[in-house]
């Protein structure tokens, strides 16, 4: 995260139109081709001047501890669950009881 004061000073210096048209343009022409500076760098900076002034003012407000516009809280709305319904289970058929041969009665001599 960048320091707010450093960003504010740099952007204020970079987007200062009188310095940009005179001193910075001359220094850039020493490093880059003059046609490149006039056709690519300067028009892009000047096209973004509105956004940069907004950013500079936001940074300035932050440095002066001014409260910005409050964001409206967005609450989560609960949604009902999409549960699948339970399928009714098939009742198992009872197992047939095997039929056995009839047994003979216990002889009386056993007692």
N, C-alpha and C positions, 0 to 999 in steps of 0.2 A: 504494500500500500504506500502510495506516495505522500509526501508531506504536503499539506494543503497550502502552506505559505509559499513553499518553493514552486508549486504548480501555478499558483496565482501570479507570482512575480514573473515567471517565465512566459506564461500566456499573455499577460499584460504587455510585456516587452515585445513578444513576437507579433502580436496583432495590433500594435500601435501604427496606424496608417502613415503618419509623416515619417517615422523612422523607417518603415517598411519601404516606402517609395524612394527614399534618398540613401541613407547610410547602409541599410541591410542589402539593398539591391546592388550597390557598388561593391560590397564585400563578397556577395555571392557571384558577381560577374568576374571577380578575381579568381575564383575557384572553378566555377562552371562557365559554360558558353553563354554569352549574353542572350542569344536567341532562345536557348533552353530556359533561362531564368524568366524572360519576358513572356514566353508562350506556355510554360508548364507550371513553374513554381508560383509566381505572383498571381495569376488568375485563379488558381486553386485556393490559395490563401484568401484572396478577396471574395471568392464565392462562398466561403465558409465563415465569413465575418459575422453574420447574424448569430449563428450557432455558438461561435466563440465568445461573443459578448454576453450571451446568456450564461455560458459556463463560467466566465469570469465573474459575473455578478453573483452567481450561486456560490462560488468560492469565496467571494468577498463577504457575502452574508454568513457563510459558515465561519469565517475568521472573526466576524463581529458577534458571533453567537446569536444571530437572529434566527427565529423559528421559521422554517419553511412551511409550505402548505402541507397540512396533515393529510395523510393517505387514509382513505376510508377503508375500514376493516371489512374484509370479505370472510364471512363465516361459512363453514362447510354445512351443507344441508344434508341431513341423513336420508338415505334411500332405503327402502325395504329390501330385505334379503331376497334373492331369487333362488330359493331352495327347491330342489326337486321333490315332488311328492312321492311318498313311499308307495311302492307297488304292493298290493295285497298278496300275501304269500299263499300259495296253494296248500290246502290241508292235506297232509300225506294220507294215503289210504291205509287203513289198518292191515297189519300183516295177518294173513289167514292162519288160524291155529291149526296145526297139523292134526289130522284125525289119527288116533292110535287104535290099535286093536283092543277090544275089550279085555280087561284082565279077569283072571279067575279069582273067585273069593279065596280068602286065606283058609286053609284047612283047620278044622277044630283041634287037631292034634298038636298044633303049634303052641297052643296056650297051655 
